């Protein structure tokens, strides 16, 4: 198969690397982003943010700001309260006994993280707005701060919210403690490790942005914004503003990336809309990069003690895990469920583990609230189990690949119910491992490793056998674990009288290639030309409903809604075709867009001809309404569980701590692939982010709650020359839970890469007796670990 094909050139488009139809506008600069929009009369909002991590607000003086030329208004929390708007962000995951202190759009009485909005100014341009917030005088009474989750539970830690005196918002456990403790008692050996899954800064190409336009004559509020879920943001804003949801329209134009940072409610977007309601004119707000770093929800943030119990033959007996999750100053929209509860459920990974017990405490700190970030819980879980697997193999003097293979869930044991209650849909873990090992030539690598050690050079091979849960819903399960929403998806497929087709989907693409992928799906289902299909997302007035794009759910849930809607269209078209061809529907066959009479293929109608007759409506079967379209709300019966094996080869310079990435091998299984080229692109991008966490990225605060990594000068992202060429391949194990047999791929690299690279570096440093180094593995961190090592090179096994 060629690297790419033009649309319409393949007999079947699903499984073909059709070129992305989105790219020409994006690459030529013709695409429209929210900040490109400037309706007549637009004014600009700027936000005054707390400079402190924890402080009481004693007074706010806005008089100087209000007197500046070009300033239209300056607002504080008192103004929002006077408008009768609720003005609070509410979590949509209500776990039992969850502490839910109010999260106001503008701080009232107290600030709890640096960057929390305190006041806003609206002016004729963004520069005057910025000058206005600089002129606002706030008097603070600074308080002691705490930015580490475990430290926040100490008795002498400052209390952040009165509703949670011990700073614990929620705590729960997963699994059977008694059985797990007994398995640890009976096991031949146990291994323990303390892990930090550090905070990360979402760094999408486009920081968050909102343009809100209240039209008083229509009593309509139109909001353009960078969002991953327009319908959910409409709901969030309507609740925060007490504004009729049916009078609000949210539109996502081109969106420059999200990675989870644009699927939650933040104060700024709704403040922009609130200002438009007050001023009755368009108001725009665009975050700067440094502003985004202190205000957009951070990712990850966990401190964990993890233990594994094994027998001498390498069998895993049990896992025991204690985790402290860092919520930051407030509960974000998604609360603790996705990053923490979902994390605990995925701890068994690819392994058949009978006993698992995990305790989680979700803790308030004086840091920016955390939110789901690409992978959301699955990278954290994979990091725990894959580090434990490597450490256990080392304890038993086993090859890490063979330890994993011995404990895999067998291919004939699917669907497989885990000790944490999940049901894996399908899998063949040996297959991806075998292919990755074949590509790597592990035996040759081990020989090379031994030879280089004789020369005083340190090669390391790291492996990560990951799996993940994605394709969220099902809605029933979401409700059982406290979700205040359904996670179905909506799809509409509409023929026009001309025979062309418009597809509407409630997902909202922001770089994933939905316009291409969805058109491929519908072209095959309906047998129409790819170029005659238009795909529309991201507009709450165009699409009836939608839950958005996150958690690798777009194809498996959104694509399935489109498939089901397409099949309903074909069913209705078959009724009309049978009527015109004067046969029963059972006597028709449908293939490649044409209805043929069985045994008499010359008697036929194309589906486009049927569409024309459906809209003419001159001669339709009794009981058949005019038109040809269908709407489907698809609610999956279960999650889907992609998996794969990634192998990293590094060389570490012990004199400098420098890590040279030699090879990166990725073999992934996301079920049936709609567009292999798009799958490959998702894998490449996600690996880069995963390597970013493993080697470069990490949020740092000082003891006062001041962000030390608040700009790209201080927060290190991987650069092109630091990322190796990837060696990728795939296997295909279809999911039985959706009509496409598809799983997800968008987060695989962020899940697999961090443990793979840490396993590789610690493998290289095994002669120094180094078992573990916390991420990010910067040159300095690695060098310091070598200096602190107690073993001389060659002194450890």
FENGI-V674653 format. One record per helix or strand of 2 or more residues. SS is the DSSP state (alpha for helix, beta for strand). FROM is the first residue (numbers start at 1). TO is the last residue. If there is no record, write none. Layout:
ss->[SS	SS]
from->[FROM	FROM]
to->[TO	TO]
This chain:
ss->[alpha	alpha	beta	beta	alpha	beta	alpha	beta	beta	alpha	beta	alpha	beta	alpha	beta	beta	beta	alpha	alpha	beta	alpha	beta	alpha	beta	beta	beta	alpha	beta	alpha	alpha	alpha	beta	beta	alpha	alpha	beta	alpha	beta	beta	alpha	alpha	beta	alpha	alpha	beta	beta	beta	alpha	beta	beta	beta	alpha	alpha	beta	alpha	alpha	alpha]
from->[23	34	43	55	63	71	77	110	117	126	137	149	168	177	189	209	220	230	245	248	267	283	289	298	302	316	337	355	378	400	411	416	423	429	442	458	475	489	501	514	530	533	554	585	588	594	600	607	629	643	659	676	720	726	748	766	779]
to->[28	36	49	61	66	75	82	111	123	135	142	152	175	186	197	215	225	241	247	251	279	286	295	299	310	328	345	364	396	407	413	417	424	440	454	467	480	495	505	526	532	536	581	587	591	597	606	616	634	652	669	696	722	730	764	768	788]
